[in-house]
Amino acid sequence: IGGATAQILFFLLPSYDPKPQTTHLARWREMDFVGGILLCGAFISGVMAIGFGGVLYAWNSGQIIACFVLCLVLFAIFGAQQEFAIFTTPARRILPVQFFRNRTMLILFAETSCAACGVVVPLYMIPLFFQFTRNDGALDAGVRLLPYICLMVFFCIVNGAVLSKYGYYMPWYLFGGILVTVG
């Protein structure tokens, strides 16, 4: 379905240019390349440490420890680069550091992370449940997951429409958190 609609969306949707008078070179100058490289390096080294640890190398091997140390060092350098706007400007930073000083933004981040866990954990565990308890194959377990996916997509669309119309976010977090806890 996605492959069939991709061509329709690609050719029929109008392109949106938020800055029509800005040249491509000016747009490239606005990017924070140093921050992007530091962030990519930190994530890559962290994923390598977690992915290779215990599988290809022992957890206490020098390679894995070096990957973890490199990950932490790159995240620290990235944080300093973003805080002091080194090789960038405060308006062009990747990470809006001022959000860390706002209590509401930190609480919303924590609640959004919990909501993502509430969505992703069942998404991973439901097919495993059906494979182990009902002796389903991977395809049958995936088909049994479709009602969950359809309801999740539907309510994400409803959430986006209602939230953009009224602007109230706290009832969604409150009632959604209660439903996730009960579930």
Backbone as a printed PyTorch tensor [residue, N CA C, xyz], in Angstrom:
tensor([[[  0.8390,  -1.1910,   0.0000],
         [  0.0000,   0.0000,   0.0000],
         [  0.8800,   1.2490,   0.0000]],

        [[  1.9300,   1.2140,   0.8230],
         [  2.8230,   2.3680,   0.8810],
         [  3.5430,   2.6150,  -0.4320]],

        [[  3.9730,   1.5130,  -1.0910],
         [  4.6620,   1.6630,  -2.3750],
         [  3.7400,   2.2020,  -3.4560]],

        [[  2.4710,   1.7940,  -3.4140],
         [  1.5240,   2.2640,  -4.4250],
         [  1.1670,   3.7320,  -4.2150]],

        [[  1.0150,   4.1410,  -2.9590],
         [  0.6420,   5.5260,  -2.7070],
         [  1.8380,   6.4780,  -2.7140]],

        [[  3.0380,   5.9360,  -2.6470],
         [  4.2160,   6.8120,  -2.6260],
         [  4.3270,   7.6200,  -3.9170]],

        [[  4.0680,   6.9770,  -5.0540],
         [  4.1490,   7.7180,  -6.3210],
         [  3.0750,   8.7920,  -6.3920]],

        [[  1.8740,   8.4740,  -5.9090],
         [  0.7950,   9.4610,  -5.9370],
         [  1.1620,  10.6580,  -5.0630]],

        [[  1.6500,  10.3750,  -3.8740],
         [  2.0240,  11.4600,  -2.9780],
         [  3.1890,  12.2670,  -3.5340]],

        [[  4.1290,  11.5920,  -4.1700],
         [  5.3140,  12.2720,  -4.6930],
         [  4.9560,  13.2120,  -5.8350]],

        [[  4.0610,  12.7820,  -6.7130],
         [  3.7580,  13.5840,  -7.9000],
         [  2.5880,  14.5480,  -7.7080]],

        [[  1.6680,  14.2700,  -6.7890],
         [  0.4840,  15.1030,  -6.6770],
         [  0.5260,  16.1180,  -5.5460]],

        [[  1.2720,  15.8490,  -4.5040],
         [  1.3380,  16.8190,  -3.4160],
         [  2.1590,  18.0300,  -3.8390]],

        [[  1.6590,  19.2210,  -3.5730],
         [  2.4450,  20.4040,  -3.9400],
         [  3.6540,  20.5400,  -3.0240]],

        [[  4.7300,  21.0440,  -3.5720],
         [  5.9250,  21.2500,  -2.7480],
         [  5.7350,  22.5110,  -1.9110]],

        [[  6.2820,  22.4730,  -0.7210],
         [  6.1680,  23.6020,   0.2000],
         [  7.5540,  24.1520,   0.4520]],

        [[  7.7280,  25.4110,   0.1960],
         [  9.0080,  26.0720,   0.4030],
         [  8.8130,  27.1620,   1.4480]],

        [[  9.2750,  26.9210,   2.7070],
         [  9.0430,  27.9240,   3.7530],
         [  9.8220,  29.2140,   3.5450]],

        [[ 10.9130,  29.1490,   2.7960],
         [ 11.7110,  30.3460,   2.5180],
         [ 11.9350,  30.4360,   1.0140]],

        [[ 10.9710,  30.9120,   0.2640],
         [ 11.1070,  30.8860,  -1.1940],
         [ 12.2070,  31.7920,  -1.7350]],

        [[ 12.5500,  32.8440,  -1.0300],
         [ 13.5670,  33.7620,  -1.5410],
         [ 14.9890,  33.3760,  -1.1340]],

        [[ 15.1650,  32.3220,  -0.3400],
         [ 16.4840,  31.9160,   0.1410],
         [ 17.1290,  30.9430,  -0.8430]],

        [[ 18.4000,  31.1690,  -1.1370],
         [ 19.1200,  30.2800,  -2.0620],
         [ 19.5400,  28.9980,  -1.3310]],

        [[ 19.9030,  27.9950,  -2.1220],
         [ 20.3440,  26.7290,  -1.5170],
         [ 21.6500,  26.8970,  -0.7400]],

        [[ 22.5230,  27.7440,  -1.2320],
         [ 23.7840,  27.9820,  -0.5290],
         [ 23.5300,  28.6330,   0.8300]],

        [[ 22.5890,  29.5600,   0.8890],
         [ 22.2530,  30.1980,   2.1760],
         [ 21.6230,  29.1820,   3.1280]],

        [[ 20.8560,  28.2570,   2.5950],
         [ 20.2560,  27.2150,   3.4400],
         [ 21.3250,  26.2810,   3.9930]],

        [[ 22.3180,  25.9600,   3.1860],
         [ 23.4080,  25.0950,   3.6690],
         [ 24.2160,  25.7960,   4.7490]],

        [[ 24.3600,  27.1200,   4.6530],
         [ 25.1090,  27.8550,   5.6770],
         [ 24.3810,  27.8800,   7.0170]],

        [[ 23.0740,  27.7050,   6.9870],
         [ 22.3000,  27.7280,   8.2240],
         [ 22.3900,  26.4230,   9.0070]],

        [[ 22.9310,  25.3850,   8.4200],
         [ 22.9820,  24.0870,   9.0960],
         [ 24.1520,  24.0210,  10.0670]],

        [[ 23.9310,  23.2870,  11.1410],
         [ 24.9570,  23.0900,  12.1650],
         [ 25.6850,  21.7780,  11.8590]],

        [[ 26.6740,  21.8510,  10.9710],
         [ 27.3900,  20.6410,  10.5550],
         [ 28.2390,  20.0530,  11.6760]],

        [[ 28.8690,  20.8940,  12.4660],
         [ 29.7120,  20.4050,  13.5560],
         [ 28.8560,  19.6530,  14.5760]],

        [[ 27.7320,  20.2240,  14.9390],
         [ 26.8320,  19.5440,  15.8670],
         [ 26.2960,  18.2440,  15.2880]],

        [[ 25.9710,  18.2460,  14.0050],
         [ 25.4820,  17.0250,  13.3590],
         [ 26.5230,  15.9190,  13.3400]],

        [[ 27.7670,  16.2740,  13.0570],
         [ 28.8410,  15.2760,  13.0320],
         [ 29.1040,  14.7260,  14.4330]],

        [[ 29.1270,  15.6190,  15.4230],
         [ 29.3330,  15.1590,  16.8060],
         [ 28.1950,  14.2490,  17.2680]],

        [[ 26.9660,  14.6200,  16.9510],
         [ 25.8160,  13.8270,  17.3610],
         [ 25.8050,  12.4650,  16.6670]],

        [[ 26.0940,  12.4480,  15.3740],
         [ 26.1550,  11.1700,  14.6410],
         [ 27.2600,  10.2790,  15.1940]],

        [[ 28.4190,  10.8530,  15.4680],
         [ 29.5160,  10.0650,  16.0270],
         [ 29.1750,   9.4890,  17.3850]],

        [[ 28.4990,  10.2770,  18.2130],
         [ 28.1190,   9.7900,  19.5400],
         [ 27.1140,   8.6410,  19.4290]],

        [[ 26.1070,   8.7980,  18.5850],
         [ 25.1200,   7.7300,  18.4310],
         [ 25.7180,   6.4830,  17.7980]],

        [[ 26.5720,   6.6660,  16.7940],
         [ 27.1770,   5.5050,  16.1280],
         [ 28.0640,   4.7230,  17.0870]],

        [[ 28.8840,   5.4280,  17.8560],
         [ 29.7530,   4.7100,  18.7910],
         [ 28.9430,   4.0340,  19.8990]],

        [[ 27.8600,   4.6570,  20.3410],
         [ 27.0120,   4.0290,  21.3440],
         [ 26.2900,   2.8030,  20.8120]],

        [[ 25.7870,   2.8890,  19.5970],
         [ 25.1090,   1.7400,  18.9870],
         [ 26.1040,   0.6120,  18.7020]],

        [[ 27.3050,   0.9730,  18.2900],
         [ 28.3230,  -0.0590,  18.0740],
         [ 28.6570,  -0.7690,  19.3790]],

        [[ 28.7790,  -0.0250,  20.4630],
         [ 29.1000,  -0.6440,  21.7570],
         [ 27.9910,  -1.5870,  22.1970]],

        [[ 26.7450,  -1.1540,  22.0670],
         [ 25.6310,  -2.0000,  22.4850],
         [ 25.4400,  -3.1710,  21.5310]],

        [[ 25.6200,  -2.9340,  20.2420],
         [ 25.4080,  -3.9950,  19.2560],
         [ 26.4970,  -5.0540,  19.2430]],

        [[ 27.7360,  -4.6460,  19.4170],
         [ 28.8440,  -5.6020,  19.3550],
         [ 29.1690,  -6.2160,  20.7210]],

        [[ 28.7370,  -5.5470,  21.7970],
         [ 29.0470,  -6.0350,  23.1300],
         [ 28.3250,  -7.3290,  23.4460]],

        [[ 29.0810,  -8.3240,  23.8570],
         [ 28.5150,  -9.6130,  24.1890],
         [ 28.2720, -10.5120,  22.9910]],

        [[ 28.3730,  -9.9810,  21.7870],
         [ 28.1500, -10.7670,  20.5750],
         [ 29.4720, -10.9950,  19.8570]],

        [[ 30.0740,  -9.9040,  19.4180],
         [ 31.3460, -10.0040,  18.7060],
         [ 32.5360,  -9.8720,  19.6600]],

        [[ 32.3880,  -9.0220,  20.6580],
         [ 33.4380,  -8.8010,  21.6560],
         [ 32.8330,  -8.9740,  23.0460]],

        [[ 33.6640,  -9.3040,  24.0000],
         [ 33.2010,  -9.3910,  25.3860],
         [ 32.8850,  -7.9860,  25.8990]],

        [[ 31.9710,  -7.9130,  26.8670],
         [ 31.5810,  -6.6100,  27.3810],
         [ 32.7380,  -5.8730,  28.0370]],

        [[ 33.7130,  -6.6040,  28.5730],
         [ 34.8370,  -5.9390,  29.2320],
         [ 36.0480,  -5.7950,  28.3140]],

        [[ 35.8620,  -6.0040,  27.0100],
         [ 36.9820,  -5.8700,  26.0710],
         [ 37.2990,  -4.3910,  25.8290]],

        [[ 38.4840,  -4.1400,  25.3970],
         [ 38.9380,  -2.7760,  25.1500],
         [ 38.1390,  -2.0710,  24.0660]],

        [[ 37.7060,  -2.8070,  23.0520],
         [ 36.9440,  -2.2000,  21.9560],
         [ 35.5950,  -1.6670,  22.4400]],

        [[ 34.9130,  -2.4600,  23.2430],
         [ 33.5890,  -2.0480,  23.7210],
         [ 33.7100,  -0.9050,  24.7160]],

        [[ 34.6690,  -0.9930,  25.6120],
         [ 34.8780,   0.0880,  26.5830],
         [ 35.2510,   1.3760,  25.8580]],

        [[ 36.0910,   1.2740,  24.8180],
         [ 36.4690,   2.4560,  24.0460],
         [ 35.2620,   3.0610,  23.3290]],

        [[ 34.3730,   2.2160,  22.8230],
         [ 33.1620,   2.7350,  22.1730],
         [ 32.2700,   3.4650,  23.1650]],

        [[ 32.0980,   2.9170,  24.3630],
         [ 31.2960,   3.5960,  25.3820],
         [ 31.9360,   4.9150,  25.8070]],

        [[ 33.2440,   4.9030,  26.0030],
         [ 33.9440,   6.1310,  26.4000],
         [ 33.8460,   7.1780,  25.3020]],

        [[ 34.0480,   6.7550,  24.0510],
         [ 33.9410,   7.6810,  22.9260],
         [ 32.5310,   8.2520,  22.8310]],

        [[ 31.5290,   7.4270,  23.0630],
         [ 30.1390,   7.8870,  23.0440],
         [ 29.9180,   8.9670,  24.0930]],

        [[ 30.3520,   8.7360,  25.3020],
         [ 30.1770,   9.7160,  26.3710],
         [ 30.9580,  10.9990,  26.1060]],

        [[ 32.1870,  10.8600,  25.6070],
         [ 33.0070,  12.0440,  25.3160],
         [ 32.3700,  12.8660,  24.2060]],

        [[ 31.8870,  12.2050,  23.1460],
         [ 31.2670,  12.9390,  22.0400],
         [ 29.9690,  13.6140,  22.4780]],

        [[ 29.1870,  12.9490,  23.3370],
         [ 27.9830,  13.6010,  23.8500],
         [ 28.3480,  14.8110,  24.7100]],

        [[ 29.4200,  14.7250,  25.4950],
         [ 29.8490,  15.8660,  26.3150],
         [ 30.3210,  17.0220,  25.4310]],

        [[ 31.0880,  16.7080,  24.4010],
         [ 31.5460,  17.7580,  23.4790],
         [ 30.3610,  18.3620,  22.7430]],

        [[ 29.4050,  17.5100,  22.3280],
         [ 28.2080,  18.0030,  21.6550],
         [ 27.4150,  18.9330,  22.5800]],

        [[ 27.2790,  18.5440,  23.8470],
         [ 26.5570,  19.3960,  24.7920],
         [ 27.2400,  20.7500,  24.9730]],

        [[ 28.5630,  20.7420,  25.0910],
         [ 29.2940,  22.0140,  25.2300],
         [ 29.1920,  22.8460,  23.9620]],

        [[ 29.2870,  22.1820,  22.8070],
         [ 29.1860,  22.8970,  21.5310],
         [ 27.8100,  23.5370,  21.3680]],

        [[ 26.7820,  22.8450,  21.8100],
         [ 25.4370,  23.3970,  21.6970],
         [ 25.1860,  24.4850,  22.7340]],

        [[ 25.6790,  24.3010,  23.9400],
         [ 25.4590,  25.2890,  25.0130],
         [ 26.1310,  26.6160,  24.6930]],

        [[ 27.3660,  26.5720,  24.2260],
         [ 28.1200,  27.7900,  23.9750],
         [ 28.0770,  28.2240,  22.5120]],

        [[ 27.2990,  27.5210,  21.6830],
         [ 27.1130,  27.8550,  20.2620],
         [ 28.4530,  28.0040,  19.5390]],

        [[ 29.2960,  26.9870,  19.6740],
         [ 30.5970,  26.9720,  19.0100],
         [ 30.3980,  26.5260,  17.5660]],

        [[ 30.9030,  27.2710,  16.6130],
         [ 30.7610,  27.0290,  15.1760],
         [ 29.3010,  27.0410,  14.7240]],

        [[ 28.4480,  27.6700,  15.4860],
         [ 27.0380,  27.8200,  15.1320],
         [ 26.4950,  29.0330,  15.8670]],

        [[ 25.2370,  29.3110,  15.6720],
         [ 24.5880,  30.3990,  16.3980],
         [ 23.4760,  29.7990,  17.2670]],

        [[ 23.0340,  30.5240,  18.2810],
         [ 21.9410,  29.9780,  19.1070],
         [ 20.6790,  29.6620,  18.3060]],

        [[ 20.4300,  30.3980,  17.2490],
         [ 19.2300,  30.1380,  16.4440],
         [ 19.3880,  28.9110,  15.5500]],

        [[ 20.6190,  28.5180,  15.2500],
         [ 20.8530,  27.4100,  14.3150],
         [ 21.3150,  26.1290,  14.9920]],

        [[ 21.2640,  26.0660,  16.2820],
         [ 21.6790,  24.8550,  16.9980],
         [ 20.7430,  23.6960,  16.6920]],

        [[ 21.2730,  22.4860,  16.7680],
         [ 20.4510,  21.2910,  16.6090],
         [ 19.5880,  21.0820,  17.8380]],

        [[ 20.1830,  21.2430,  19.0030],
         [ 19.5100,  20.9920,  20.2720],
         [ 19.1890,  22.3240,  20.9390]],

        [[ 17.9110,  22.6370,  21.1020],
         [ 17.5760,  23.8890,  21.7980],
         [ 17.8410,  23.7580,  23.2930]],

        [[ 19.0000,  24.1860,  23.7130],
         [ 19.4760,  23.9980,  25.0820],
         [ 18.5900,  24.7290,  26.0880]],

        [[ 17.9480,  25.7950,  25.6640],
         [ 17.1020,  26.5490,  26.5930],
         [ 15.9180,  25.7140,  27.0920]],

        [[ 15.5510,  24.6440,  26.3970],
         [ 14.4660,  23.7860,  26.8540],
         [ 14.8320,  23.0560,  28.1460]],

        [[ 16.1170,  22.8180,  28.3790],
         [ 16.5420,  22.1200,  29.5930],
         [ 16.3680,  22.9870,  30.8400]],

        [[ 16.1420,  24.2550,  30.6500],
         [ 15.9170,  25.1520,  31.7800],
         [ 14.4300,  25.3640,  32.0510]],

        [[ 13.5720,  24.7530,  31.2510],
         [ 12.1320,  24.9220,  31.3660],
         [ 11.5230,  23.6480,  31.9560]],

        [[ 10.9320,  23.7550,  33.1200],
         [ 10.3850,  22.6010,  33.8180],
         [  9.2790,  21.9240,  33.0110]],

        [[  8.4150,  22.6970,  32.3870],
         [  7.3120,  22.1240,  31.6070],
         [  7.8400,  21.3140,  30.4330]],

        [[  8.8570,  21.8010,  29.7710],
         [  9.4210,  21.0780,  28.6290],
         [ 10.0650,  19.7660,  29.0740]],

        [[ 10.7280,  19.7680,  30.2240],
         [ 11.3300,  18.5330,  30.7280],
         [ 10.2710,  17.5010,  31.1020]],

        [[  9.1860,  17.9600,  31.7120],
         [  8.1080,  17.0370,  32.0690],
         [  7.4410,  16.4920,  30.8130]],

        [[  7.2160,  17.3490,  29.8250],
         [  6.6250,  16.8830,  28.5650],
         [  7.5380,  15.8890,  27.8560]],

        [[  8.8370,  16.1110,  27.9180],
         [  9.7720,  15.1590,  27.3220],
         [  9.6940,  13.8060,  28.0090]],

        [[  9.6580,  13.8220,  29.3460],
         [  9.5600,  12.5610,  30.0870],
         [  8.2440,  11.8550,  29.7940]],

        [[  7.1560,  12.5990,  29.7250],
         [  5.8560,  11.9940,  29.4320],
         [  5.8070,  11.4550,  28.0000]],

        [[  6.3950,  12.1720,  27.0620],
         [  6.4270,  11.6890,  25.6820],
         [  7.2810,  10.4290,  25.5720]],

        [[  8.3700,  10.3680,  26.3030],
         [  9.1960,   9.1590,  26.2960],
         [  8.4350,   7.9780,  26.8800]],

        [[  7.7060,   8.2240,  27.9460],
         [  6.8860,   7.1410,  28.5300],
         [  5.7890,   6.7070,  27.5750]],

        [[  5.1850,   7.6610,  26.8650],
         [  4.1500,   7.3150,  25.8900],
         [  4.7400,   6.4970,  24.7440]],

        [[  5.9420,   6.8510,  24.3090],
         [  6.5880,   6.0700,  23.2480],
         [  6.8740,   4.6520,  23.7210]],

        [[  7.3000,   4.5120,  24.9650],
         [  7.5000,   3.1590,  25.5220],
         [  6.1850,   2.4040,  25.5940]],

        [[  5.1090,   3.1090,  25.9480],
         [  3.8060,   2.4730,  26.0110],
         [  3.3040,   2.0080,  24.6630]],

        [[  3.8070,   2.5990,  23.5900],
         [  3.4260,   2.1780,  22.2390],
         [  4.3680,   1.1030,  21.7170]],

        [[  5.6690,   1.2820,  21.9020],
         [  6.6480,   0.4020,  21.2740],
         [  6.7530,  -0.9470,  21.9700]],

        [[  6.6390,  -0.9820,  23.2790],
         [  6.7550,  -2.2660,  23.9870],
         [  5.6550,  -3.2370,  23.5720]],

        [[  4.3760,  -2.8320,  23.5370],
         [  3.3720,  -3.7730,  23.0240],
         [  3.5730,  -4.1170,  21.5510]],

        [[  4.0620,  -3.1610,  20.7880],
         [  4.3200,  -3.4130,  19.3730],
         [  5.3400,  -4.5290,  19.1830]],

        [[  6.2720,  -4.6310,  20.0990],
         [  7.2780,  -5.6850,  20.0620],
         [  6.7800,  -6.9690,  20.7170]],

        [[  6.0400,  -6.8290,  21.8150],
         [  5.6830,  -8.0070,  22.6110],
         [  4.4470,  -8.7560,  22.1140]],

        [[  3.5060,  -8.0930,  21.4970],
         [  2.2830,  -8.7730,  21.0540],
         [  2.5780,  -9.8750,  20.0420]],

        [[  3.3840,  -9.6190,  19.0010],
         [  3.6910, -10.7390,  18.0880],
         [  4.4380, -11.8820,  18.7730]],

        [[  5.3310, -11.5640,  19.6950],
         [  6.0240, -12.6260,  20.4230],
         [  5.0530, -13.4400,  21.2700]],

        [[  4.0960, -12.7600,  21.8740],
         [  3.0880, -13.4530,  22.6690],
         [  2.3240, -14.4650,  21.8100]],

        [[  1.8820, -14.0260,  20.6360],
         [  1.1310, -14.9310,  19.7690],
         [  2.0060, -16.0460,  19.1890]],

        [[  3.2710, -15.7670,  18.9560],
         [  4.1640, -16.8070,  18.4350],
         [  4.4260, -17.8810,  19.4880]],

        [[  4.5790, -17.4840,  20.7290],
         [  4.9000, -18.4600,  21.7660],
         [  3.6760, -19.1420,  22.3530]],

        [[  2.5650, -18.4350,  22.4900],
         [  1.3950, -19.0290,  23.1400],
         [  0.4130, -19.6620,  22.1680]],

        [[  0.2920, -19.1230,  20.9480],
         [ -0.6660, -19.6420,  19.9860],
         [  0.0090, -20.4370,  18.8710]],

        [[  1.3320, -20.5450,  18.9520],
         [  2.1170, -21.2700,  17.9460],
         [  1.9220, -20.6860,  16.5440]],

        [[  1.7720, -19.3610,  16.4720],
         [  1.6210, -18.6810,  15.1910],
         [  2.9800, -18.4830,  14.5400]],

        [[  2.9680, -18.3540,  13.2330],
         [  4.1680, -17.9570,  12.5150],
         [  4.3230, -16.4500,  12.5850]],

        [[  5.3940, -15.9530,  12.0160],
         [  5.6520, -14.5160,  12.0680],
         [  4.5760, -13.7360,  11.3190]],

        [[  4.1210, -14.2430,  10.1760],
         [  3.1010, -13.5430,   9.4010],
         [  1.7670, -13.5120,  10.1390]],

        [[  1.3530, -14.6430,  10.7190],
         [  0.0920, -14.6740,  11.4670],
         [  0.1460, -13.7600,  12.6860]],

        [[  1.2770, -13.7350,  13.3600],
         [  1.4180, -12.8460,  14.5180],
         [  1.3650, -11.3820,  14.0860]],

        [[  1.9390, -11.0870,  12.9390],
         [  1.8730,  -9.7250,  12.4200],
         [  0.4600,  -9.3270,  12.0360]],

        [[ -0.3110, -10.2690,  11.4740],
         [ -1.7000,  -9.9860,  11.1240],
         [ -2.5230,  -9.7320,  12.3790]],

        [[ -2.2440, -10.4510,  13.4480],
         [ -2.9550, -10.2240,  14.7100],
         [ -2.6040,  -8.8610,  15.3170]],

        [[ -1.5080,  -8.2700,  14.8960],
         [ -1.0900,  -6.9650,  15.3930],
         [ -1.8090,  -5.8200,  14.6740]],

        [[ -2.4100,  -6.0920,  13.5310],
         [ -3.0220,  -5.0350,  12.7220],
         [ -4.0970,  -4.2250,  13.4500]],

        [[ -4.9950,  -4.8170,  14.2430],
         [ -5.9660,  -3.9530,  14.9510],
         [ -5.2970,  -2.9360,  15.8690]],

        [[ -4.2410,  -3.3430,  16.5270],
         [ -3.5060,  -2.4160,  17.3940],
         [ -2.9100,  -1.2820,  16.5660]],

        [[ -2.3180,  -1.6230,  15.4360],
         [ -1.6890,  -0.6120,  14.5770],
         [ -2.7460,   0.3390,  14.0240]],

        [[ -3.8640,  -0.1880,  13.5600],
         [ -4.9190,   0.6530,  12.9780],
         [ -5.4770,   1.6210,  14.0130]],

        [[ -5.7550,   1.1350,  15.2190],
         [ -6.2550,   2.0260,  16.2680],
         [ -5.2120,   3.0660,  16.6680]],

        [[ -3.9540,   2.6570,  16.7250],
         [ -2.8960,   3.5870,  17.0970],
         [ -2.7770,   4.7080,  16.0600]],

        [[ -2.7880,   4.3680,  14.7880],
         [ -2.6810,   5.3810,  13.7310],
         [ -3.9070,   6.2960,  13.7470]],

        [[ -5.0860,   5.7050,  13.9080],
         [ -6.3160,   6.5030,  13.9410],
         [ -6.2740,   7.5200,  15.0780]],

        [[ -5.9100,   7.0790,  16.2730],
         [ -5.9070,   8.0040,  17.4010],
         [ -4.7480,   8.9920,  17.3430]],

        [[ -3.6710,   8.6660,  16.6550],
         [ -2.6140,   9.6680,  16.4350],
         [ -3.1140,  10.7900,  15.5350]],

        [[ -3.8850,  10.4230,  14.5170],
         [ -4.4580,  11.4390,  13.6260],
         [ -5.4750,  12.2920,  14.3810]],

        [[ -6.3530,  11.6390,  15.1730],
         [ -7.3280,  12.3770,  15.9730],
         [ -6.6120,  13.2930,  16.9590]],

        [[ -5.5710,  12.7830,  17.6000],
         [ -4.8030,  13.5890,  18.5440],
         [ -4.2160,  14.8100,  17.8650]],

        [[ -3.6290,  14.6370,  16.6870],
         [ -3.0480,  15.7710,  15.9760],
         [ -4.0860,  16.8170,  15.6030]],

        [[ -5.2750,  16.3660,  15.1660],
         [ -6.3220,  17.3160,  14.7870],
         [ -6.8670,  18.0630,  15.9990]],

        [[ -7.1520,  17.3350,  17.0640],
         [ -7.7390,  17.9720,  18.2520],
         [ -6.7130,  18.8700,  18.9500]],

        [[ -5.4800,  18.3960,  19.0400],
         [ -4.4460,  19.1830,  19.7110],
         [ -4.1540,  20.4770,  18.9630]],

        [[ -4.0990,  20.4220,  17.6330],
         [ -3.8280,  21.6470,  16.8780],
         [ -5.0250,  22.5990,  16.8960]],

        [[ -6.2330,  22.0630,  17.0530],
         [ -7.4040,  22.9350,  17.0750],
         [ -7.5660,  23.6410,  18.4180]],

        [[ -7.4140,  22.9030,  19.5210],
         [ -7.6730,  23.4760,  20.8390],
         [ -6.4160,  23.8570,  21.5990]],

        [[ -5.2990,  23.1920,  21.3550],
         [ -4.0430,  23.5460,  21.9990],
         [ -3.8520,  22.9850,  23.3950]],

        [[ -4.7970,  22.1990,  23.9060],
         [ -4.6550,  21.6200,  25.2330],
         [ -3.9310,  20.2900,  25.1340]],

        [[ -2.7940,  20.1830,  25.7790],
         [ -2.0220,  18.9440,  25.7100],
         [ -2.1220,  18.1190,  26.9880]],

        [[ -2.3920,  18.7400,  28.1140],
         [ -2.3620,  18.0220,  29.3770],
         [ -3.4450,  16.9430,  29.5120]],

        [[ -4.6970,  17.1570,  29.0160],
         [ -5.6700,  16.0510,  29.1120],
         [ -5.2190,  14.7980,  28.3600]],

        [[ -4.5350,  14.9670,  27.2310],
         [ -4.0550,  13.8090,  26.4790],
         [ -3.0180,  13.0430,  27.2910]],

        [[ -2.1130,  13.7740,  27.9240],
         [ -1.0960,  13.1150,  28.7310],
         [ -1.7040,  12.4400,  29.9580]],

        [[ -2.6600,  13.1030,  30.5870],
         [ -3.2690,  12.5480,  31.7850],
         [ -4.0690,  11.2790,  31.4690]],

        [[ -5.0160,  11.3970,  30.5540],
         [ -5.8650,  10.2360,  30.2470],
         [ -5.0850,   9.1440,  29.5160]],

        [[ -4.1500,   9.5410,  28.6590],
         [ -3.3120,   8.5430,  27.9950],
         [ -2.4350,   7.7930,  28.9770]],

        [[ -1.8780,   8.5120,  29.9500],
         [ -1.0710,   7.8490,  30.9810],
         [ -1.8810,   6.8990,  31.8320]],

        [[ -3.1210,   7.3140,  32.1470],
         [ -3.9910,   6.4230,  32.9200],
         [ -4.3000,   5.1680,  32.1150]],

        [[ -4.6100,   5.3280,  30.8230],
         [ -4.9300,   4.1540,  29.9940],
         [ -3.7230,   3.2370,  29.8280]],

        [[ -2.5350,   3.8030,  29.6590],
         [ -1.3330,   2.9860,  29.5230],
         [ -1.0630,   2.2420,  30.8290]],

        [[ -1.2530,   2.9070,  31.9600],
         [ -1.0320,   2.2530,  33.2460],
         [ -2.0270,   1.1220,  33.4630]],

        [[ -3.2820,   1.3610,  33.1330],
         [ -4.2860,   0.3020,  33.2730],
         [ -3.9840,  -0.8390,  32.3200]],

        [[ -3.5820,  -0.5030,  31.0810],
         [ -3.2540,  -1.5380,  30.0920],
         [ -2.0520,  -2.3330,  30.4890]]])
